C-alpha cells in the first residue's frame, strides 16, 4: 500500500509480568556492545548481498513484465474481447463495469502470479517470512477480491466522468478520488487490515508496556488513548520487527508488531514508539495524504495528455473506439504505471524525509526517559537491519527506487551524531 492502486497503500512485547519485562531488558542491555556504525556479521552480510541482488533484479524484471502484460492485453485484443462480452450481456454501463473490471483484474493478477510467487519463495528462503503457501494464497485471493470491488467502483466513476467531460475528466476524477482515498484511509485499520492480520488492544496483553508508552506520550504533550495502541500478530507470517501509524481521525492508531516485543528491549520499544508518535505530532499522515493527492492530480493530467496521443496512434489497432471505451483500461493503467515508475524516486525521497523527521522526534521525546537514547536508537536500527537483512552498501540508484526509509547506515549515523543538548539546546 499495487500496480492498479499503487498509491491508494503496512507492538509490542512477549507475555511477561513487569518483573520479567525488566529482567530481560537488563540482560539484553548488559550484553549489548556499543554500536558505532551499521555492520553485519560475515554470514549475514553474504545473505544480505544475495537478497539485495535478487530483489533488485526481481523488481526490474517484474516491472517490465507487468508492462508487457498490459501491452499484451492491448495488442492481442484481449481487453476488446472482454469489452464486447460485457456489451452483449448488458447495455448498462454500471453492469458492464462489474463484468469488465473483475475479469480484467482476475486475468491480470493471475498473469502476474509468477514473479509474486517467486518473491514469496525468496522471502521464505532467506528467513524473512514463515507464512505457508496456503495462507499466502488466501491473502492473495482476499487482495484480489478487494481489488475487484474497489477497482470496479473507481473505474465506473472514471469512465462515467470521461464520457461526460472528455477534456476535463482528469480534474473531475481527481476531485472524486480525494474523498475516496480519504475514506479508504479512514476505514483501512478497522475494515481492511484485519482481513490480513490479527490485532488486539495492547492493554489486554501488556498493560505494563502501555503505561511506559503513555509516559513517553505525555512527555511529548500528546494524549494517545490506551485504546488506540494495538499489537499485531505478525509472527504468524514474518520474522522481522516493525511498527507503524495508520488511520485517520477516529481510526488513527499506533500498531506495534508482536515480533518487536519479542526481540527488542524496553528502551528500544520506547524509541520506536517515539518515532511512530512523531508521525502523529508532526502531522505526517495529513501531509502524506495531501502530497499523494497532489501527485494524483499531476499524474491524471499527464495521463490525459498521453492517452490522447496513444489513442490517435494505436487506437484502431487496439480496437479502442474512444477513451471512454472499456477497452482502454489497460492503456490507462499502463500510462499510470509507467509514470509511477518514473516518479518513484521522488515519492521515496518524500517518504525518507518524513521518516528522518520522525527519527529525530523519537530521539528527542525519549531523551531523559531512557539512558543514552542515541545508543538505544542505534541498537534498534542495527537489530532491524539484521532482521530484515538490509545490505549496508546499496548503490544510490537502488536507494532512490527501493528505500522509502533512510538506509540503516544513515539512520545509525544520524542517531549517534544528533545531540543538540550538548550545545545547550532543548
Buried (B, 14 or more C-beta within 10 A) or exposed (E): EEBBBBBBEEBBBBEBEEEEBEEBBEEBBEEBEEBEEBBBEEEBBEBBBBBBEBBBEBBEEBBEBBBEBBBBBBBEBBBBBBBBEBBEEEEEBEEBBBBBBBBBBBBBBEBBEEBBBBBBEBBBEBEBBEBEEEEBEBBBEEBBBBBBBBBBBBBBBBBBBBBEEEEEBBBBBBEBBBEBBBEBBBBBBEEBBEEBBEBBBBBEBBEBBBEBBBEBBEBBEBEBEBEBBBBBEBBBBBBBBBBBBBBBEEBBBBBBBBBBBBBBBBBBBBBBBBBBBBBBBBEBBEBBBEBBBEBBBEBBEBBBEBBBEBBEEEBEEBBBBEBBBBBBBBBBBBBBBBBBBEBBBEBBBBBBEBBBBBBBBBBBBBBEBBEEBBBBBBBBBBBBBBBBBBBBEBEEEBBBBBBBBBBBBBBBBBBBEBEEEEEEEE
